[in-house]
């Protein structure tokens, strides 16, 4: 259970940070276009 919990936490963290990075990149691109 501990290993599964750690893996799930890593996956959730990576997905959340990945989404944040993608959103920031998109926002920067939109700002540059304007």
C-alpha distance matrix in Angstrom:
0.0 3.8 5.5 5.1 6.0 8.6 9.9 10.4 12.1 14.2 15.3 16.3 18.1 19.9 21.0 22.2 24.1 25.4 26.8 28.4 30.0 31.3 32.7 34.4 35.9 37.2 38.7 40.4 41.8 43.2 44.7 46.3 47.8 49.3
3.8 0.0 3.8 5.5 5.1 6.2 8.6 9.9 10.5 12.3 14.3 15.3 16.4 18.3 20.0 21.0 22.4 24.0 25.7 26.9 28.3 30.1 31.5 32.8 34.4 36.0 37.3 38.7 40.4 42.0 43.2 44.7 46.5 48.0
5.5 3.8 0.0 3.8 5.4 5.1 6.2 8.6 9.8 10.6 12.3 14.2 15.3 16.4 18.3 19.9 21.0 22.2 24.2 25.7 26.7 28.3 30.1 31.4 32.6 34.4 36.0 37.2 38.7 40.4 41.8 43.1 44.8 46.6
5.1 5.5 3.8 0.0 3.8 5.4 5.1 6.1 8.5 9.9 10.5 12.2 14.1 15.3 16.4 18.2 19.9 20.8 22.4 24.2 25.6 26.7 28.4 30.1 31.4 32.8 34.4 36.0 37.3 38.8 40.4 41.8 43.3 45.0
6.0 5.1 5.4 3.8 0.0 3.8 5.5 5.1 6.1 8.6 9.9 10.5 12.1 14.2 15.3 16.3 18.2 19.7 21.0 22.4 24.1 25.6 26.9 28.4 30.1 31.5 32.8 34.5 36.0 37.4 38.8 40.4 42.0 43.4
8.6 6.2 5.1 5.4 3.8 0.0 3.8 5.5 5.1 6.2 8.6 9.9 10.5 12.2 14.2 15.3 16.4 17.9 19.9 21.0 22.2 24.0 25.7 26.8 28.3 30.1 31.4 32.7 34.4 36.0 37.2 38.7 40.4 42.0
9.9 8.6 6.2 5.1 5.5 3.8 0.0 3.8 5.4 5.1 6.2 8.6 9.9 10.5 12.2 14.2 15.4 16.2 18.2 19.9 20.9 22.2 24.2 25.6 26.7 28.3 30.1 31.4 32.7 34.4 35.9 37.2 38.7 40.6
10.4 9.9 8.6 6.1 5.1 5.5 3.8 0.0 3.8 5.5 5.1 6.1 8.5 9.9 10.6 12.2 14.2 15.1 16.4 18.3 19.8 20.9 22.4 24.2 25.6 26.9 28.4 30.2 31.5 32.8 34.5 36.0 37.4 39.0
12.1 10.5 9.8 8.5 6.1 5.1 5.4 3.8 0.0 3.8 5.5 5.2 6.0 8.5 9.9 10.5 12.1 13.9 15.3 16.4 18.1 19.8 21.0 22.4 24.1 25.7 26.8 28.4 30.1 31.5 32.8 34.4 36.1 37.5
14.2 12.3 10.6 9.9 8.6 6.2 5.1 5.5 3.8 0.0 3.8 5.5 5.1 6.0 8.5 9.9 10.5 11.8 14.1 15.3 16.2 17.9 19.8 20.9 22.2 24.0 25.5 26.7 28.2 30.0 31.3 32.6 34.3 36.1
15.3 14.3 12.3 10.5 9.9 8.6 6.2 5.1 5.5 3.8 0.0 3.8 5.5 5.2 6.1 8.5 10.0 10.3 12.1 14.2 15.2 16.2 18.2 19.9 20.9 22.3 24.1 25.6 26.8 28.4 30.1 31.4 32.8 34.6
16.3 15.3 14.2 12.2 10.5 9.9 8.6 6.1 5.2 5.5 3.8 0.0 3.8 5.5 5.2 6.1 8.6 9.7 10.6 12.3 14.2 15.3 16.4 18.3 19.9 21.1 22.4 24.3 25.7 26.9 28.5 30.2 31.6 33.0
18.1 16.4 15.3 14.1 12.1 10.5 9.9 8.5 6.0 5.1 5.5 3.8 0.0 3.8 5.5 5.2 6.1 8.3 9.9 10.5 12.1 14.1 15.3 16.4 18.2 19.9 21.0 22.4 24.2 25.7 26.8 28.4 30.2 31.6
19.9 18.3 16.4 15.3 14.2 12.2 10.5 9.9 8.5 6.0 5.2 5.5 3.8 0.0 3.8 5.5 5.3 5.8 8.4 9.8 10.4 11.9 14.0 15.2 16.2 18.1 19.7 20.9 22.3 24.1 25.5 26.7 28.4 30.2
21.0 20.0 18.3 16.4 15.3 14.2 12.2 10.6 9.9 8.5 6.1 5.2 5.5 3.8 0.0 3.8 5.6 5.0 6.1 8.6 9.9 10.4 12.1 14.1 15.2 16.3 18.1 19.9 20.9 22.3 24.1 25.6 26.8 28.6
22.2 21.0 19.9 18.2 16.3 15.3 14.2 12.2 10.5 9.9 8.5 6.1 5.2 5.5 3.8 0.0 3.8 5.5 5.2 6.3 8.7 10.0 10.6 12.3 14.3 15.4 16.5 18.4 20.1 21.1 22.5 24.4 25.8 27.1
24.1 22.4 21.0 19.9 18.2 16.4 15.4 14.2 12.1 10.5 10.0 8.6 6.1 5.3 5.6 3.8 0.0 3.8 5.4 5.0 6.1 8.6 9.8 10.4 12.2 14.2 15.2 16.4 18.3 19.9 20.9 22.4 24.3 25.8
25.4 24.0 22.2 20.8 19.7 17.9 16.2 15.1 13.9 11.8 10.3 9.7 8.3 5.8 5.0 5.5 3.8 0.0 3.8 5.4 5.2 6.2 8.6 9.9 10.6 12.3 14.2 15.4 16.5 18.4 19.9 21.1 22.6 24.5
26.8 25.7 24.2 22.4 21.0 19.9 18.2 16.4 15.3 14.1 12.1 10.6 9.9 8.4 6.1 5.2 5.4 3.8 0.0 3.8 5.5 5.1 6.1 8.5 9.9 10.5 12.1 14.2 15.3 16.4 18.2 19.9 21.0 22.6
28.4 26.9 25.7 24.2 22.4 21.0 19.9 18.3 16.4 15.3 14.2 12.3 10.5 9.8 8.6 6.3 5.0 5.4 3.8 0.0 3.8 5.5 5.1 6.1 8.6 9.9 10.4 12.2 14.2 15.3 16.3 18.3 19.9 21.1
30.0 28.3 26.7 25.6 24.1 22.2 20.9 19.8 18.1 16.2 15.2 14.2 12.1 10.4 9.9 8.7 6.1 5.2 5.5 3.8 0.0 3.8 5.5 5.1 6.1 8.6 9.8 10.5 12.3 14.2 15.2 16.4 18.4 20.1
31.3 30.1 28.3 26.7 25.6 24.0 22.2 20.9 19.8 17.9 16.2 15.3 14.1 11.9 10.4 10.0 8.6 6.2 5.1 5.5 3.8 0.0 3.8 5.4 5.1 6.2 8.6 9.9 10.6 12.3 14.2 15.3 16.5 18.5
32.7 31.5 30.1 28.4 26.9 25.7 24.2 22.4 21.0 19.8 18.2 16.4 15.3 14.0 12.1 10.6 9.8 8.6 6.1 5.1 5.5 3.8 0.0 3.8 5.5 5.1 6.1 8.6 9.9 10.5 12.2 14.2 15.3 16.6
34.4 32.8 31.4 30.1 28.4 26.8 25.6 24.2 22.4 20.9 19.9 18.3 16.4 15.2 14.1 12.3 10.4 9.9 8.5 6.1 5.1 5.4 3.8 0.0 3.8 5.4 5.0 6.1 8.6 9.8 10.4 12.2 14.2 15.4
35.9 34.4 32.6 31.4 30.1 28.3 26.7 25.6 24.1 22.2 20.9 19.9 18.2 16.2 15.2 14.3 12.2 10.6 9.9 8.6 6.1 5.1 5.5 3.8 0.0 3.8 5.4 5.1 6.2 8.7 9.8 10.5 12.3 14.4
37.2 36.0 34.4 32.8 31.5 30.1 28.3 26.9 25.7 24.0 22.3 21.1 19.9 18.1 16.3 15.4 14.2 12.3 10.5 9.9 8.6 6.2 5.1 5.4 3.8 0.0 3.8 5.4 5.1 6.2 8.6 9.8 10.6 12.5
38.7 37.3 36.0 34.4 32.8 31.4 30.1 28.4 26.8 25.5 24.1 22.4 21.0 19.7 18.1 16.5 15.2 14.2 12.1 10.4 9.8 8.6 6.1 5.0 5.4 3.8 0.0 3.8 5.4 5.1 6.1 8.6 9.9 10.7
40.4 38.7 37.2 36.0 34.5 32.7 31.4 30.2 28.4 26.7 25.6 24.3 22.4 20.9 19.9 18.4 16.4 15.4 14.2 12.2 10.5 9.9 8.6 6.1 5.1 5.4 3.8 0.0 3.8 5.5 5.0 6.1 8.6 9.9
41.8 40.4 38.7 37.3 36.0 34.4 32.7 31.5 30.1 28.2 26.8 25.7 24.2 22.3 20.9 20.1 18.3 16.5 15.3 14.2 12.3 10.6 9.9 8.6 6.2 5.1 5.4 3.8 0.0 3.8 5.4 5.1 6.2 8.7
43.2 42.0 40.4 38.8 37.4 36.0 34.4 32.8 31.5 30.0 28.4 26.9 25.7 24.1 22.3 21.1 19.9 18.4 16.4 15.3 14.2 12.3 10.5 9.8 8.7 6.2 5.1 5.5 3.8 0.0 3.8 5.4 5.1 6.3
44.7 43.2 41.8 40.4 38.8 37.2 35.9 34.5 32.8 31.3 30.1 28.5 26.8 25.5 24.1 22.5 20.9 19.9 18.2 16.3 15.2 14.2 12.2 10.4 9.8 8.6 6.1 5.0 5.4 3.8 0.0 3.8 5.5 5.2
46.3 44.7 43.1 41.8 40.4 38.7 37.2 36.0 34.4 32.6 31.4 30.2 28.4 26.7 25.6 24.4 22.4 21.1 19.9 18.3 16.4 15.3 14.2 12.2 10.5 9.8 8.6 6.1 5.1 5.4 3.8 0.0 3.8 5.4
47.8 46.5 44.8 43.3 42.0 40.4 38.7 37.4 36.1 34.3 32.8 31.6 30.2 28.4 26.8 25.8 24.3 22.6 21.0 19.9 18.4 16.5 15.3 14.2 12.3 10.6 9.9 8.6 6.2 5.1 5.5 3.8 0.0 3.8
49.3 48.0 46.6 45.0 43.4 42.0 40.6 39.0 37.5 36.1 34.6 33.0 31.6 30.2 28.6 27.1 25.8 24.5 22.6 21.1 20.1 18.5 16.6 15.4 14.4 12.5 10.7 9.9 8.7 6.3 5.2 5.4 3.8 0.0
